[in-house]
Each structure stands twice: as structure tokens, then as C-alpha cells.
Amino acid sequence: MILSQHQEITNLSSPFLGFFTNSGATPHMSNSTTPPQFDRIQHTDAKGHEFWVKPFLDLGTSTFTYVVSDTNGACAVIDPVLGFDLHTGRTSTDQLDQVIDYVETEKLKVEWILETHAHADHLSSAPRLQEALGGQIAISEKITEVQAIFKHKFDIADQFEGDHYFDVLLPIEQSFALGELDVMVMHAPGHTPADAAFLIGGAAFVGDTLFEPDLGTARCDFAGGSASELYASVGRLLSLPPETQVYVCHDYPKDREYRYVSSVAAHKARNIHVADGISEQEFVDMRTRRDKTLGLPSLLIPSVQMNIRAGKPASSVSPDNPSGFVKVPIDLF
């Protein structure tokens, strides 16, 4: 059961071909600095347990964070965002404050802070959220493959000696408990080797694997990415029951409002990159051509360094900056 005015989009706008640094889509151009507010959506899992999904949008990075809670108040926060100004190096907590306020107002208890992958386009606020509300910071066990790639690129290998930074590395293709709910960790490589989708009842939180049907799929040209693997991962996701609701991590609208969820059936019918009838070779050729046109995400350098460390910067040895540091490699990317 799914109850919300936002539950299903049936009249999708025509595909468009603008480019954005992460998605290949043109970002929403708006004079508003206040993110839209979204209703929470009610679901019921196969065991009859009700749960709710509350979306929060970070306008600066077009990123959706989700709070998933059961009837007893146990909750998980998926892909929380920390604002960051690249020019000044200052952080901001606009979206984080909204999440904290919602959790406290609803009297929820954070059990898990979940990352679908190590994001390259925004900083994770997981450590600050944990400090405020508790919970364990977790990610797929495959994150060690991404750490192995980037700890050398950023010359921070010494910071990983005996420390993977996350509280829990989640085994893939296994479930863990969120209150009375079961959460399945589906391995979904392609965008990165460590992407995971979290399956909770009839909801799938897919990170950067899929975008809304009129935007298609995520890029695959980061180190360790693979268009063939992404096609296979999407195939697994779209083999879920057609009524499964697919919650995306990003949306970049041009001539429509922000969206965050569509059904598996909608993706199979209308996703411009992976709808039924599009072959693997067609997808790989398209994705490869498209990725060559994309620039790097503007926040890649600080984001990747901090996010492979669960949102933590390098520790500072200077009393002048207790918040820590990131490195800027010269001529690497």
C-alpha cells in the first residue's frame, strides 16, 4: 500500500538532451533558495508492517535524502548531505537541520545512517548526524574497493591503515534489521564498484544507479565504473515487482517539478536509457558517448576524499583548524 499525492508520475515530460556534470541532464533553473517540501509516503511490507518514507531535497546538489521509519519509531537516514562552499571551504547544515528537526519532532530513533555509495557530488553529513542523533554509519562492504582506488590518487593511503572509517560494512545480498523491517543490500555496481540499493518492502533506494525515467541513468566513467555492470544492475532492479517504488538520489529537472520516485513499471516502459527493448550494447554505446561529454562534478575532490572516510576529513594537526583538511591533487583529473 502506498499513500501519497506524489506516489506515481504517469505523464512524464519529453526526453531532453541537456548535460549536467553528474547526470547528463540540465539542472533545474530556479530563483528559489528554499527547497520544496514533500509529503511522507506510507508503505506496507510483505509481513504487514507499515513504514514511512520522508524525502528531503538539497537544492545545491539536487540530492534527495530519505528518512525511513517503522511504526515503533526506528528509522534510517539514507544519503544525508552536508552543504559545502568550494570557494571558502565552509560547510552548511541547511538540509541536515531539516532532517534532525523531523526526526526529533516525530520522536524517531536513528538506528542506521546508510550510504548507497561514496558520492562524488556532495559531502556526506553522516558524522554530524550521528553526533546529533546517534545510529551506525554503514555502507556496502565493497567500499574497500573504492577506498583502494582513491586513497592512492589522493595520497591518503596512510590514513587507512587499520581503519575503514564506517561503523558497519554491510555484506551484499544479505539483509539486516531496521526496527521491525528487513533491509536487503543489493549490490548494484556500474556507477562505482560499491554502489548498493537498499530494498525495504516495496521500496528500492537506488542511489545513483537510476534517475527518473525522463533522465535515464548515472554516469559510469569514474574510476572503477562500468557501463556493462550498470546495465546488469539496472536489469536486476527492474526485475523487481512492477509496483516497486524506485527512490532516486538525484533529480535534475528542466521543465518540470522535482521528482524522486517512480515505479519499476514506469522505468521499464519509459526510461530513456534502459526501457524494455534497449540492448546492452546499445546502452553501453550510448553511455560511453554521453560520459565523454561530461565534466567532473564540482565537488569531486573534497567529496570523494571525505566520503570514502564516512564523511570525515583528514584530522588536523593544527589548532588553527580543528575541522580538518582535504588535499587538492594537481593535474590528476
Phi, psi and omega in degrees: 000134183226123184235111174185149174291345181259010195294329184211134178254117183252338181250077182286147178289165180294150178300147175227163194242020178295166182240142175227153189298337180251324192252336192088013179238152179285131181292155178294126179261114183215148175276351183283137174254002178257119182293146176296152178260142184237142176294155171277151184251135179264134176234163170227127181276181186295339179269002180088007179279127176277147172210164185234147177238122179245116180272147172227134183252128169266110185295324184299327181240005181053042183251135175261131170251144181236137169252119180250125185225148177262183186291341179266001176095358175290137182217160171236143173251124185252123175058060177287150188244139170248123178293148182211129176262113186295330184284325183255342185076014182266143178263162176218156190235031184303307182289320179302318180297323178296318180297313180299317180298318179296313181299317181289320180296320181277358179058046178269160176241118180285116175263325185223142167242109191252135174249127177288335177187178175276102187291146179252000186239358175202158177274144175279139175262016185307314182296322180288323176296317178298319179298324182279322192231355181084197182096162179258135178273124187223153180205165178303145177300342180288354179302334180298332177291322178288319176300321180297327179286308193271342179293333176277320179300325181261007177056048180231023184301326182296339181280355181252009180290107179075016183214122174256001170077324181280148178292323183222131169261114188279125175296135181285153180061026174230163182252155171223166186267137168237096187058236179268006182259154172257135178243118177266134178262102178268123176291127184224062183290165179141298173296312168221166178292343189251008181299141176226149169251135178260118182258118181230110184056232179265026180238139178234121178259105199256005179059228182262019179287308178241147166253184176300155187305329180279355178248338171095247189221172181274163178291160184229015189262007172286161180305126181089355179283161182202122179293323178296317178294323178296318179301317179293320179296317178297321178301320178294316180297319183279000171270356174293163180308142187301335181276355179304134181267124184261112180265122184264161181270335182224153170214138183231071185288150176250301184240033179208174176283165176297141174230155181223352184212138171214162182279161171304318180301321179295319178295317181295328182275327194225358181296124189292345180253330190224024176297160178309135178101347178271120185281164178301316182296320177298317180295312182299317179298314180296312184296321180295314178299315184294317182297331179292342181270352189267136172278173179285145172304139186296334182257016185303313187298309176288325185296308185297316180301316183282323186285333173285352174249032177061032177087010183258136173281175174293140179298143181268139173261001182254131176292346180287338182218081181291347181285343177101186186219162164234160179261151176242104179288145180264128175058031180270317185257000000 
